[in-house]
Every structure is written in structure tokens, then in C-alpha cells.
């Protein structure tokens, strides 16, 4: 059966105007004005009048298995469900480990990603975690990237008290293995680096990569809007060629007063001369986020919302008056190009995956197609994991 989405205001992510989209199988078959249902073929017609039609969101940093654990075994969060991703408008997600590489494993992460793929969304993962030497599935980072289809790079932590504070020699060896693994596997070959708050400047790593003959953009630093100091340091690194990832979670609205809201961070980075194509935004979703008082004492642990990207896009457009076409590339085509999957997703075009989100008049996620399959309709999930209803039935109400 075909699907015809009619009458929506389309962003490809560039603003295109009122277009129709014809979907068949997993792909977009046609785009344009006044498309008609092909005669003789069963076609489901979706009236998108009053809605905004955009590419499915690509969230390049989510803790699919859960995160946390640094405040004891009871501080860990749980796995992400398919319905959670659907409500978040996420059609492609990259899973990562965090602090806890002791009781959480990459094999578990890979299996979780495979399960979500079966249920409809596209998934990738990073090997490694906070610490170096990196945990792996095989015997090396290079082998993981080269041989395991879903692995696109390695996750590490920089300038964080819980990280391993790698030397330049360690980083040189890691970068060479990641680059070669990417070449052998036809992958992006990324170093996805969590930024903490201790002293350090990733500009030095950009210079190191350039000295080695490697592109500085293979290093992606995330949480760049953690604090004003981290953001300023990230500007220096970004001007040296490093890829910068804004964290949607990092906003005072979530009880993190020192953070820079994504729309504001985007404006600061652009005014500093960072090219738009070098910027992305991800959620850090499903992590365990500690909330502390002014003395640094733990008040509570918050589950990082998996829909943070969708929420921040809504706020950026409706509250901060950011044009949708300026922030949308961060979670669509920019992320796809960085991950080297832009040949199949990240923008609306014929022949690409039918990864599509319909936003309502409030710019909130309303309907979602992932590879041509509707997984959310009128904000109601259509695909539910095996045990989601059971978990909901036996859970304790607050």
C-alpha cells in the first residue's frame, strides 16, 4: 500500500512550502505540488493541512540501555522503549555507554539497538565508554568499527573527573585506529567525546589530528553548552575544525542553571563563525542526570528525557523565535552527514528513507513515519514493544 501525505508545509530541512509526499515501501517515491494517488493502487491519504512536515529526527547521543550508576547500583536508569522514540520523533538513534561500563556491556547495547531496528527505527552505536582503554565487542576499537555494521565510532570522556584523562600519545593511537577502522568498514570513523568541566581544551586535540594528517572533524565534542566556560572553549575548538554537538537536555528548564539553552548556544556559535554544517544537537536521553545545589551536594537524580531534542526544537521556534530551517539541520541533514548516512536519511528527497515527522500547530511531534511505516499517529504510539504494557500495568504510580 502507498501513502500520500497532502497539504503540509514541508521543510526538507530547507523551507520548501506546501508540498505533497508519496511514500511506497520504505522510501519517498515522489515529492511536489498537487500529487495524486496512482490509479488502481491502494493508497492511504494523510491530510497534513495545518501541519509542518520535516525529516525524522536523528539523535546521535542516547543511552539506549540506560545510564548512570555513579551514585551506586540503584542510580542506574532503564532501557529505552520503541514508543518513547516514536513520541520523541526520533527515527534514527545512536546508542552509547556512559560512566558504567562495568555492569552494562556493548553486547547488551548492540542487542538493544538491533531490537529497536526490528521494531522500526534505524539504529547505530558507539563502541567504548568513558574510560580508556576502551571497552569493545571484539578485541579492539578498530575491529569493532571495521567489522560490526552498527558501530560508527568510539565514545570517550574528556576533561571529566570520572574519565581517564588520556595523554596525547594515547589519543594519537586511538585516532589512528578509529580512522583506519572507519576506512576499512566504510564508516564515519568518529571519536565521540563527552566534555566534562575539568581543565582542558579540545583545540589542542584538533591541532594534534591535523598534525597527523587526519580531519579534525572526526572528533565530535558533545555537551558543548554545559557551561559558559565549556562553550567558549568549544568555540576555539570549532574554529579549528572540530565537530560540535549541542546537548538538548542542557537548559535551566531542567534544573541545570549553569547550562546554555540550545537556541542561545546555536546563536553564540554561529555568531562566533562556526559553520552550520559543523553543528548538531542530541538529547543525552535516558541518562541519569544529577541535580545538585550551590554547594555541589546531590539533591536528586533526574532521568534525562529522551524527547529533549523535540522539546527544544519546539521551544526554539515558538518561544525563542528561531527559524525552523536554522535549527532543524542540527538533528537532520547535519547529523546524517556526520554519521555518513545522508545517502538514505537526514533530508526529504525521492529515493531516501521515508523518515518523516508531522508537527502540529504548536510545533510538537504529532505523527511519525520510520522507513515508511507509521509508528506514531495523533501522538499515540502504533508500535509497542513486547513488555511495555506489562511494565506499565505493574508499575507503581507516583
N, C-alpha and C positions, 0 to 999 in steps of 0.2 A: 504494500500500500504506500502511496505517496502522501506527502504533507505539504500543504500550501499555506504559508504564513502571509496574510494580506493586511496592508494598511498601516503598518508600523513605521515609526521614524527610525531609520536604520543608521547605525554607526558601524563602520567596518574594521577598525575603530574610527576612521575618519568620518566626519559627518557626511552622509550620503543623501538624506532626505527620505521621502516616503517611497519605499520600495517593497516589493514582494519577494519572497524566497520560496523556491520549490525544493523540497527535500525528497530523496529517494535512497533507500538503504541507509548507509552511514554518512552519505555525502550531501553537499549542496549541489543540486543539479542545475539550477538557474537562478538568476537574480535580475530584477529590473522592475519597471513600472507596468502595472496592469497585466500581470501574468494570469493565465487561465489554466484551470485544471485540464490536463490532457484528456481528450475524449476516450471513453471506453476503459479508463483506468480508475480504480477506486482511489479516491483522494480525500483525505481529512483536511478540511479547511479551517484554519485557525484565524479568527478575527483579532488582529492586533491593533485595531483602531484605538488611539489614545495611549498606546504603549510604546516604549523605546526598545528596539531590537539591537542587541550587542553580542559580540563574541562571548563564548563561555569564559569564565574567569580561570586563569592559570595561577594557582597558589604554589609558589616554589619553595615554601618552607612550612611544613606542618608535621606535627608529632602524631603520626597515624596510630602508633602503638600506645600513645600517652607519653608523658614526660614527667619531670620532677624526680623526687627521691632524695634530694639533698637535705631534707629535714626529717629523714627516717623513712622506713618502708611504707608507712601509712600516708606519705605525702605524694605518692605516685598517682597519676591520672590514668584514664582508661582508653580503650581503642575508639577510633572514630567510626561512626556508622555511615552507611551509604545515604540515608535520609538526611543526615547532618550536612553532608557535602551538597546534596541537592538543594536544600534550603539556603545554602550559602552561595549558590550559583557557580560552584566550582565543578568544572568538567575535566580539568587536568590538575593533578596534585603531585607534589614531590615530597615524599616522606623522609624523615631524618630522625636519627637518635640524638639525644642531648647529653645531659650530665651522666645519666645512668646507662652505662654500657656493661654493667655487672649482671643485673637480673633481666635486662632487656637485650635481645640479640638481633643482629642483622638478618638472621634467618627468619626470625619472627616478623621483622619489618617487611622483608621480601614477601612472605606468605600473606601478610595483611594487604600489601599492595596488589598482589595477584587476586585476592578475593574481591577487592573493590573493583578491579578491572573486569572480573566476571560479571559483577553487578551493574556495570555500565560506564563508569568513568575511566579516564586514562590516568595511568599512574607511572611514576618513576621514583627512584630513591637515590640517596647518597650513601656511600659506604662511610665507615669511620664514625666518630662521635666527638666529644670534647677533647679527649686525651690523644697524645701521640706517644709511642707508635699507635697507629690507627687500628682499631678492631676491623676485621674483614670477614668475608664469607669464605673466600678461598685462602690462599696463603699470602696475598699481597694486594695493596691498593690497585696496582697496575693490572693485575689479573682480574680483579672484580670489575673494573671499568671496561676492560677489553672483552671479557667473556660473558658477563651477565647482562642480559639485554636491558634490564631496567635501571642499571647503575650508570649515572651520568657524571659522577664526580665524587669528591670526598668532602665530608664535613669535618671542620676543626674549630677550636676555640682560640681566639687571640685576645690578649690583654684582659684575661679573666682570672680571678683568684682561684677558680676551680679548674682552669686549663693547665696545660703542661709547659707553657712559656717556651715554645720552640726557638732554638737558635737559628741563625741564618743558614748554617750548614744543613740543619735538619730540614728547613723549608726548601732549600735548593734541591735536596734529594727527593723530597715529596713532590715538588713541582715537576721535576723531570719525569717521575713515574706516572703522575697524573696525565701529563701531556702525551707521553708515549701510549699509555692505556687508551686515551681518547682517540689517538691516531689509529691504533690497531683495531679499535672497536667501532670506528666511525661515529664517535660520540663527541659531545661538547668538551669533555675533559675539564671540569671545573673544580676549583677549590672554594668551597662554600664556607665562609668564615664568620662564625659568631663573634661579635665585638663586645667585650666587657668594658669595665670602667677603670682598669688599672692603666698605668703609664705605657704609652706605645704609640707608634704612628705607622699606619699601613702604607704610607707613601714610600717608606724605606723598602717595603716588600715589592712595590711597583718597580722601583729602581733596580732591585735585585732580579726580578723577572725579565726586565728589559735588557739587563746586562747578560742574562743567559740566552737571549735571543727569543724569549717567549713573550706572548702578548700579555700585557698587564691585565687585560680584561678577563683572563682566565680566573683571576681572583675576584670573587664576589663577596663583599663585606655586607653583612646584614645587621640590623638594629642600628643603622646609622643615625637615627633620630632618638637614640636612647637619652642623651643629654645634649646640652648646647656644646659642651667641650668635644664630645664624640662627633657631633655633626660638623664642627669646624675642622676637626682632624680629617673627617671623611671628605670634605671639600678638597683639601690638599691632595688626598689620595685619588679622588675622582678626576682632578685635573691632570694627574699623572697617568690616567688611563684605566684605573681600577673600576670595576662594575659596582654600583651602589644599590643596595636593597633597603627600602624604607619598610619599617615594620608597622602594619596597620594597628596592631594592638597598642603601640606606644603612643598614648594620648592621655592627658589628665582626666578625661572622661572615665577611664578605667582605674582611677585611683593612683596614677603614676605621675605625680606633679612635676617632675623634672624633665619629662619627655616632651618632644616637639610634635604636635599633631601632624599627620601625614600631609595634608594640604599645605600647611605652612612650611613643612620641611621641603616639599616639592618646589615651592616658590623660592625658598632660600637657595636651594641647589641650582635651580635654573638661572637665577639672577647672578650666581657665582660663576656661571659659564659651563656648568656640567651639561653635556649634550643629553637631550631627552632619551635618546636610544640607549644610553648607558644607565638608565634608571628603571628599577622595577619596584613592586610592592608586594609583600607577602604577609601572612597572618601571624606566624608563630603559634598557630592554632593548636589547641588541645595540650599545650604545655602547662606546667604548674607555675604560676607567676606569684612570687611572694610579694605581699604588700607590707611595707614597713613604716614605722613612724619616723619623726625627725631625728631620733636618736639611733636609728638603724635597727630598732627592735622589731621582730616579726609580729604583725598584727593578725594576719590571716593569709591563707594561700588561695588564690583565685585560679579557676580553670580558664585559661586563655580561650576566648571564643573562636570557634572555627569559622564563624561568619564575619570575622573582623574586616576582611577586605571589602565585602559587600556593604557593611555598615559604614565604613569610611568613605567609600565612593558615594553613597547616599548623602552623607554629611558634607562631603566636599562640594557636591553640586548644589544641594538645597540650602545649606547653611553658609558655606564659605564662598559661594558663587564662582567656584572653579568650573570652567567649561568642561563638559564630559569628555570631549575629544582631547583634552590635555592630560587628564588623569587616567583615562581608560587604557591607553597604550601600556601603562606600567604593569597591568595584570592581563594583557592580551598579547599583542604582537612583540613587545619588547621582551617579555618573559619567554615567548616561543622562540625568538631568535637566539636568545642567550642559551637556551636548552637545546638548540638545533632541532626543533620540531616544527618550525614555522612552515615547512612544506605541507603540513597536514592540519595545523590548527593555529590559533592566535589571531586570525582575521576571518572575516566573512568573504568568501570567494568561491566560485564554482570549482568543484573537484576537491575542495577541502572537507574535513570532517564537519558534520552538521552539529557543532558545539555552539549552542545558541542560548542566550538568556533574554527573556522578555521582562522589562522593568515596568512597574505600574506608574501612575502619575506622581507618586511620592518617590520615585526612583528606587523602589525596593524590589527585590527579586520576587517575581510572580510565577513565571513558567520557565522550565529549563529542559533543553534537549541536549543529550550527550551522545555523540556519534549517531544522531538521527533518532534516538529513542527518547520519548518524553519521560523524564524522571521526576518532574515536579509540575503540577498544574494548579493554578489558583492558590499557590503557596502550600499545597498539600502534596506530600511525597507519594509517588506512584510505585516506587521500588523500595521494599523493606527487607532488611537482612533477616536471616533465619530466626534470630533470637531477640530482635529488637522489641517485639510486642511482649515477649515473656519478661524481658528486663523491665519494661515499663509497668507491667502488671504487678510485679513483686517488689518494685522499688518503694522506698519509704518516702512519703510526701513530706516536704519541709514544714 
